Amino acid sequence: MFDAETTALMRAVLEDVCESVSCYETAARTHVASMILEAARKGETSVDGLKQIGRSALRGAPIVWN
């Protein structure tokens, strides 16, 4: 579906956006990842655009802060 470059970009954006989220918060990470994927499917492949979408998704993600 996505080429290697786009896949690597999306992974890097996800890690950047979720840097303060525990790796155990899978629900939050999954939510952000799905929003990034959806945006990329619709044609958004710029770093800034994907980061903005990821950060917006993170604000609405289910997170349990310890």
C-alpha positions as CSV (number, residue, x, y, z in Angstrom):
1,M,0.0,0.0,0.0
2,F,2.7,2.5,1.0
3,D,6.3,2.6,-0.3
4,A,9.2,2.0,2.1
5,E,10.0,5.8,2.3
6,T,6.4,6.7,3.3
7,T,6.2,3.8,5.8
8,A,9.5,5.0,7.4
9,L,8.2,8.6,7.5
10,M,4.9,7.5,9.2
11,R,6.8,5.4,11.8
12,A,9.2,8.3,12.6
13,V,6.2,10.7,13.0
14,L,4.5,8.3,15.3
15,E,7.6,7.9,17.5
16,D,8.1,11.7,17.5
17,V,4.5,12.4,18.4
18,C,4.3,9.7,21.1
19,E,7.7,10.3,22.6
20,S,6.1,11.2,26.0
21,V,3.6,8.3,25.9
22,S,4.6,5.0,27.6
23,C,5.2,2.1,25.2
24,Y,2.6,0.3,27.3
25,E,-0.1,2.8,26.3
26,T,-1.1,0.7,23.3
27,A,-4.5,2.2,22.9
28,A,-3.1,5.8,22.6
29,R,-0.4,4.7,20.2
30,T,-2.9,2.7,18.1
31,H,-5.2,5.7,17.9
32,V,-2.5,8.0,16.8
33,A,-1.1,5.5,14.3
34,S,-4.6,5.0,12.7
35,M,-5.0,8.7,12.3
36,I,-1.6,9.0,10.7
37,L,-2.4,6.1,8.4
38,E,-5.8,7.6,7.4
39,A,-4.2,10.9,6.6
40,A,-1.5,9.3,4.5
41,R,-4.2,7.3,2.6
42,K,-5.9,10.6,1.8
43,G,-2.6,11.9,0.4
44,E,-1.0,13.8,3.3
45,T,2.6,12.7,3.3
46,S,4.4,15.9,4.6
47,V,6.2,15.6,7.9
48,D,4.6,18.7,9.2
49,G,1.1,17.7,8.1
50,L,1.4,14.2,9.6
51,K,2.8,15.6,12.9
52,Q,0.0,18.0,13.2
53,I,-2.6,15.2,12.6
54,G,-0.7,12.9,15.0
55,R,-0.6,15.6,17.8
56,S,-4.3,16.3,17.3
57,A,-5.1,12.6,17.6
58,L,-2.9,12.3,20.7
59,R,-4.9,15.0,22.4
60,G,-8.1,12.9,21.9
61,A,-6.4,9.5,22.6
62,P,-7.3,7.3,25.6
63,I,-4.2,7.7,27.9
64,V,-3.8,6.5,31.4
65,W,-1.2,8.6,33.1
66,N,0.6,7.0,36.0
